[in-house]
Amino acid sequence: MELISDLQDYLDGLPLEAKIGLCIFGIVTALIGARIVLINPWKQIVKQSSAGWDDLLVGPLSVRLNLFIIAAGLHLTISWLIENDVEYNKLQPYFGATYILIATSISSVSVKILMPVILELFQKKDAVTVSGGNPFLVMCTRAAIYFIGLYLALLELEIDLFGILASLALFSLIIGIAMKQTISNIANSFLLAIDRPFEVGDRVEIEGKMGTVVSIGVLSTKLLTRDEKLVIIPNNTIVYTDIVNHARGGGEGIASRKSLVIDIGVSYDEDISHVKFTLLQLARQSPHCLDKPDPKVLVNELDDFTKNFRLFAWVENYNEEYIARDWLLRSIDENFSREGITISYPTEVEIDKEVAETKDSGKADRQEKAREKMHLEDKRFLAQREAARRRLKRLEERIRKAELDGSKVSDLEFEAQAIESELGTFEREG
């Protein structure tokens, strides 16, 4: 103990320059020691781990550890150099506030990296997420941490945070009245960034204007239409209107799938099964249409002069819609001519029945074969829908059971939603 006391007396007797140099040496030594003892071994452990979040965490925490060592070193240096207790007590709150802000920063960066990992554990893997809920939750949590940290730091300095906020609120009110529309656009751009109803590159329809999103700005969103016109829409308008995003919501985990609907009318002389089977085969042969869901053809309307049919098909990406439509329409025109199917048009033409029969003597045979095949197709279609309804009913009964846990209920609800989407396809499009 005498040796320690003598050493302390010796250090206290050193000149000011020597004391400062010794303190700087101690801080540098502590930084090097922390890197050797803590940071480097931690990095080696992280490299051996298969997880990615720990690689993201080690860097920011290492920086904040170094900041803590520097702050603590300066704190100890000043407490040693300043002999006046009154002056030292004046500086003490500033160091307390510094420690609080460092702890706040550590908590914030930990939430930023760890919370998405935790939320992902409770998120369904095959669900299509377009809301941006996880980033919003992380942002709100970090904002709460920073607010609490700032409040405690200012409280340490005996500064009234709520008084400052009240002054800022009054100032903001004055500015808000003067710049109402501009601030509203800026605020709504923030809401769009949180909700993310569309992204750059999506094809959207806003207030009857359809185009590709080329820019999402602070005040407005810009669309490029098919005829190369730039449409500028204020963010205020977008927030308070309906948005149709053709690049989202394909269902069954396919975000960009697009339904393709083609209406066509034929003469009343044509056989329904023959027309349905011809359209169905063309849709299945199309290189642009998906095999699943299977294309469907339904009788849409019996008009005064025509039998109207509706062809349902799906393309993988909405950018393929018009290419697929072009292929189908050309193929319908060619195959209807080959099959002898007459597309109705508002011109009355009298054709001799014997001439028509001579022109296409094999049409009756093709109609009979189409009726047989279409009968099987109709039976298969009805069986699929009935099976889907039964599956949906069973799922709804299981969801109502109280003994199921939350994750299981979520899985069942997602499956039920997919079935409802399948059953409602023709009602929505019709």
C-alpha positions in Angstrom: 0.0 0.0 0.0 2.9 2.4 0.7 4.3 1.7 -2.8 0.9 2.6 -4.3 0.7 5.7 -2.1 4.2 6.8 -3.1 3.5 6.2 -6.8 0.3 8.3 -6.5 2.2 11.1 -4.8 4.9 10.9 -7.6 2.3 11.1 -10.3 0.5 14.0 -8.6 3.8 15.9 -8.5 4.4 15.6 -12.3 4.1 18.7 -14.5 0.9 19.3 -16.3 2.4 18.5 -19.7 3.7 15.1 -18.3 0.3 14.3 -16.9 -1.5 15.0 -20.2 1.0 12.9 -22.1 0.6 10.1 -19.6 -3.2 10.2 -19.9 -3.0 10.2 -23.7 -0.7 7.2 -23.5 -3.2 5.4 -21.2 -6.1 6.1 -23.5 -4.2 4.8 -26.6 -3.0 1.7 -24.6 -6.6 1.0 -23.5 -7.8 1.3 -27.2 -5.1 -1.2 -28.3 -5.8 -3.5 -25.4 -9.5 -3.5 -26.2 -8.8 -4.4 -29.8 -6.4 -7.2 -28.9 -8.4 -8.7 -26.0 -12.0 -8.1 -27.1 -12.6 -6.9 -30.7 -10.2 -9.2 -32.6 -11.3 -12.4 -30.8 -14.9 -11.4 -31.4 -14.3 -10.9 -35.1 -12.7 -14.4 -35.3 -15.7 -15.9 -33.6 -18.1 -14.1 -36.0 -16.2 -15.3 -39.1 -16.8 -18.9 -38.0 -20.5 -18.3 -37.6 -22.9 -19.0 -40.5 -25.3 -16.2 -39.5 -25.0 -12.8 -41.2 -26.4 -10.5 -38.6 -23.3 -10.9 -36.3 -21.1 -9.7 -39.1 -23.2 -6.5 -39.4 -23.1 -6.0 -35.7 -19.4 -6.3 -34.9 -18.3 -3.2 -36.8 -20.7 -0.6 -35.3 -20.3 -2.0 -31.8 -16.5 -1.9 -32.1 -16.7 1.8 -33.0 -18.9 2.6 -30.1 -16.7 0.7 -27.7 -13.8 2.8 -28.8 -15.9 6.0 -28.2 -16.7 4.7 -24.7 -13.0 4.1 -23.9 -12.1 7.6 -25.2 -14.9 9.2 -23.1 -14.0 7.3 -20.0 -10.3 8.2 -20.5 -11.1 11.9 -20.8 -13.3 11.7 -17.8 -10.6 10.1 -15.7 -8.0 12.6 -17.1 -10.1 15.7 -16.1 -10.9 14.3 -12.7 -7.1 13.9 -12.2 -6.0 17.2 -13.6 -8.8 19.4 -12.1 -8.2 19.8 -8.3 -11.1 22.2 -7.8 -14.2 20.1 -6.9 -16.5 22.9 -8.0 -15.2 23.0 -11.5 -15.2 19.2 -11.7 -18.8 19.0 -10.6 -19.7 21.5 -13.4 -18.3 19.1 -16.0 -19.7 15.9 -14.4 -23.2 16.2 -16.1 -21.6 16.5 -19.5 -19.8 13.1 -19.1 -23.0 11.6 -17.8 -24.9 12.8 -20.9 -22.1 11.4 -23.1 -22.4 8.0 -21.6 -26.2 8.0 -22.0 -25.9 9.0 -25.7 -23.3 6.2 -26.3 -25.6 3.7 -24.7 -28.5 5.0 -26.8 -26.4 4.6 -30.0 -25.5 1.0 -29.0 -29.2 0.2 -28.4 -30.3 1.8 -31.6 -27.8 0.0 -33.9 -28.6 -3.3 -32.1 -32.3 -2.8 -32.8 -31.6 -1.9 -36.4 -29.7 -5.2 -37.0 -31.3 -7.6 -34.7 -35.0 -6.7 -34.9 -35.4 -7.7 -38.6 -33.8 -11.0 -37.8 -36.2 -11.6 -34.9 -39.3 -10.5 -37.0 -38.2 -12.8 -39.8 -38.5 -15.8 -37.5 -42.3 -15.0 -37.1 -42.9 -14.1 -40.7 -44.3 -16.6 -43.2 -41.6 -17.4 -45.8 -43.8 -17.8 -48.9 -46.0 -14.7 -48.3 -45.7 -11.7 -50.6 -44.9 -8.7 -48.5 -45.6 -5.3 -50.0 -46.4 -3.1 -47.0 -43.0 -2.5 -45.6 -44.2 -3.1 -42.1 -40.9 -4.4 -40.7 -38.8 -1.3 -41.7 -41.6 0.9 -40.2 -41.5 -1.0 -36.9 -37.7 -0.8 -36.7 -37.8 2.9 -37.4 -40.4 3.5 -34.7 -38.5 1.5 -32.1 -35.2 3.3 -32.9 -37.0 6.7 -32.8 -38.4 5.8 -29.3 -34.9 4.8 -28.1 -33.4 8.0 -29.4 -36.1 10.1 -27.8 -35.6 8.4 -24.4 -31.9 8.7 -24.7 -32.0 12.4 -25.6 -34.5 13.1 -22.8 -32.2 11.4 -20.2 -29.1 13.2 -21.6 -30.9 16.6 -21.4 -32.2 15.8 -18.0 -28.7 15.1 -16.9 -27.8 18.6 -18.1 -30.9 20.1 -16.4 -32.5 21.1 -19.7 -36.3 20.9 -20.1 -36.9 18.9 -23.3 -40.7 19.4 -23.2 -40.2 23.2 -23.1 -38.0 23.0 -26.2 -40.6 20.8 -27.9 -43.4 23.3 -27.1 -41.4 26.1 -28.6 -40.7 24.0 -31.7 -44.4 23.1 -32.0 -45.3 26.7 -32.0 -42.7 27.5 -34.6 -43.8 24.5 -36.7 -47.4 25.7 -36.6 -46.4 29.1 -38.0 -44.3 27.5 -40.7 -47.1 24.9 -41.4 -49.7 27.5 -42.1 -47.4 29.4 -44.5 -46.3 26.2 -46.4 -49.4 24.0 -45.9 -49.4 22.3 -49.4 -45.6 21.8 -49.6 -45.4 20.3 -46.1 -48.4 18.1 -46.8 -46.7 16.8 -50.0 -43.5 16.1 -48.0 -45.4 14.4 -45.2 -47.3 12.2 -47.7 -44.0 11.3 -49.4 -42.9 10.0 -46.0 -46.1 7.9 -45.8 -45.6 6.5 -49.3 -42.0 5.6 -48.3 -43.4 3.7 -45.3 -46.3 1.9 -47.0 -44.6 1.4 -50.4 -47.7 0.9 -52.5 -45.4 0.9 -55.6 -41.8 1.2 -56.5 -39.8 2.6 -59.3 -40.4 0.4 -62.4 -43.9 -0.7 -61.4 -46.7 -0.2 -63.8 -49.5 1.7 -61.9 -52.8 3.3 -62.6 -53.6 6.5 -60.6 -56.7 8.6 -61.2 -57.2 7.0 -64.7 -53.6 7.7 -65.7 -51.5 4.5 -66.4 -47.8 4.5 -66.7 -44.5 3.2 -65.3 -43.1 4.8 -62.2 -39.9 6.5 -63.1 -39.4 8.7 -59.9 -40.8 9.0 -56.4 -39.9 12.5 -55.2 -40.4 14.5 -52.1 -43.3 16.5 -53.6 -44.5 14.4 -56.5 -44.4 11.0 -58.3 -43.6 10.8 -62.0 -45.2 8.3 -64.4 -44.1 7.6 -68.0 -47.1 6.6 -70.1 -47.0 4.2 -73.1 -47.0 7.1 -75.5 -43.9 8.6 -73.8 -45.7 11.3 -71.9 -44.4 12.3 -68.4 -47.2 12.6 -65.9 -46.4 14.4 -62.6 -48.8 13.6 -59.8 -48.6 15.4 -56.4 -48.1 13.0 -53.5 -51.2 14.5 -51.8 -53.3 13.2 -54.7 -51.7 9.7 -54.5 -52.3 9.3 -50.8 -56.0 10.1 -51.1 -56.9 8.2 -54.2 -57.1 4.5 -55.4 -54.0 3.0 -56.8 -53.9 0.0 -59.1 -50.5 -1.6 -59.1 -50.2 -4.1 -62.0 -46.8 -5.3 -60.8 -48.1 -6.6 -57.5 -50.6 -9.0 -56.0 -50.5 -11.9 -58.4 -51.4 -14.3 -55.5 -49.9 -17.6 -54.6 -46.6 -15.9 -53.8 -46.2 -14.5 -57.4 -46.0 -10.8 -57.2 -46.0 -9.8 -60.8 -48.4 -12.4 -62.4 -51.0 -10.7 -64.6 -54.4 -12.1 -65.6 -55.3 -11.8 -69.3 -58.9 -11.6 -70.4 -60.1 -11.7 -74.0 -63.7 -11.4 -75.0 -64.9 -12.7 -78.4 -68.3 -13.1 -80.0 -69.3 -15.7 -82.6 -72.3 -16.4 -84.7 -75.3 -18.2 -83.2 -74.7 -21.0 -85.7 -71.6 -22.0 -83.9 -71.4 -24.9 -81.4 -70.5 -23.7 -77.9 -68.3 -26.7 -77.1 -66.4 -26.3 -80.4 -65.6 -22.6 -79.7 -64.7 -23.2 -76.1 -62.3 -26.1 -76.9 -60.7 -24.2 -79.8 -60.0 -21.2 -77.5 -58.8 -23.4 -74.7 -56.3 -25.2 -76.9 -54.9 -22.0 -78.2 -54.3 -20.6 -74.7 -52.5 -23.8 -73.7 -50.3 -23.7 -76.8 -49.3 -20.0 -76.3 -45.6 -19.6 -75.5 -46.5 -16.5 -73.3 -49.2 -17.9 -71.1 -48.7 -19.9 -67.9 -49.6 -23.5 -67.5 -50.7 -22.9 -63.9 -53.3 -21.6 -63.3 -54.8 -23.5 -66.2 -56.5 -21.3 -68.9 -60.3 -21.3 -68.8 -63.0 -20.4 -71.3 -66.6 -19.5 -70.2 -69.7 -18.4 -71.9 -70.0 -14.7 -70.9 -73.2 -13.6 -72.6 -75.9 -14.5 -75.1 -76.3 -11.2 -76.9 -78.9 -10.3 -79.5 -76.7 -11.4 -82.4 -73.7 -13.2 -80.9 -72.6 -15.8 -78.4 -70.0 -14.0 -76.3 -67.1 -16.0 -74.8 -64.5 -14.9 -72.3 -61.0 -16.4 -72.3 -59.0 -16.4 -69.0 -55.3 -16.8 -69.1 -52.3 -15.7 -67.1 -48.8 -14.3 -68.0 -45.8 -14.5 -65.8 -45.1 -10.8 -65.9 -47.3 -7.8 -66.6 -44.9 -6.7 -69.3 -45.8 -9.7 -71.3 -49.6 -8.8 -71.4 -49.8 -7.2 -74.8 -47.4 -9.6 -76.4 -49.5 -12.5 -75.2 -52.7 -10.8 -76.3 -51.3 -10.2 -79.8 -50.3 -13.8 -80.1 -53.7 -15.1 -79.0 -55.7 -12.7 -81.2 -53.7 -13.6 -84.3 -54.0 -17.3 -83.4 -57.7 -17.0 -82.8 -58.2 -15.4 -86.2 -56.2 -18.1 -88.0 -57.7 -21.0 -86.2 -61.2 -19.8 -86.3 -60.9 -19.6 -90.1 -59.4 -23.1 -90.2 -62.1 -24.5 -88.0 -64.9 -22.7 -89.9 -66.0 -20.6 -86.8 -67.5 -17.3 -87.8 -66.7 -14.2 -85.8 -69.8 -12.0 -85.7 -69.7 -8.5 -87.1 -72.5 -5.9 -87.6 -73.0 -6.6 -91.2 -75.7 -9.0 -92.4 -74.5 -11.3 -95.2 -76.8 -14.0 -96.7 -75.0 -17.2 -97.6 -76.4 -20.1 -99.4 -76.6 -23.0 -96.9 -75.5 -25.6 -99.5 -72.5 -23.5 -100.5 -71.5 -23.2 -96.9 -71.8 -26.9 -96.2 -69.8 -27.7 -99.3 -67.1 -25.3 -98.3 -66.5 -26.9 -95.0 -67.9 -30.5 -95.0 -65.7 -31.5 -92.1 -66.9 -28.9 -89.6 -69.6 -31.1 -88.1 -67.1 -33.8 -87.3 -64.8 -31.3 -85.6 -67.7 -29.9 -83.6 -68.7 -33.4 -82.4 -65.1 -34.2 -81.3 -64.9 -30.8 -79.6 -68.1 -31.4 -77.7 -66.8 -34.7 -76.4 -63.5 -33.2 -75.3 -65.1 -30.1 -73.9 -67.5 -32.2 -71.8 -64.5 -33.8 -70.1 -62.9 -30.3 -69.6 -66.1 -29.0 -68.0 -66.3 -31.9 -65.7 -62.7 -31.5 -64.6 -63.2 -27.8 -64.1 -66.3 -28.3 -61.9 -64.6 -31.0 -59.9 -61.6 -28.7 -59.3 -63.8 -25.9 -58.0 -65.9 -28.2 -55.8 -62.7 -29.7 -54.3 -61.4 -26.2 -53.7 -64.7 -25.3 -51.9 -64.4 -28.4 -49.7 -60.7 -27.5 -48.8 -61.8 -24.0 -47.9 -64.6 -25.2 -45.7 -62.2 -27.6 -43.8 -59.7 -24.8 -43.4 -62.3 -22.4 -42.0 -63.3 -25.1 -39.5 -59.7 -25.6 -38.4 -59.1 -21.9 -38.1 -62.1 -21.6 -35.7 -60.5 -24.1 -33.3 -59.1 -22.4 -30.2 -56.3 -25.0 -29.6 -54.3 -24.0 -32.6 -51.3 -21.7 -32.0 -50.8 -18.4 -33.7 -48.3 -19.5 -36.3 -50.4 -22.5 -37.4 -53.5 -20.2 -37.7 -51.4 -17.8 -39.8 -50.4 -20.6 -42.2 -54.0 -21.8 -42.5 -55.3 -18.3 -43.1 -52.7 -17.8 -45.9 -53.8 -21.1 -47.5 -57.5 -20.2 -47.2 -56.8 -16.8 -48.8 -55.1 -18.5 -51.8 -58.1 -20.8 -52.3 -60.6 -17.8 -52.1 -58.5 -16.0 -54.6 -58.7 -19.0 -57.0 -62.5 -19.4 -56.5 -63.1 -15.6 -57.0 -61.0 -15.2 -60.2 -63.9 -15.5 -62.6 -66.2 -13.4 -60.5 -63.7 -10.6 -60.3 -62.8 -10.6 -63.9 -66.4 -11.0 -65.0 
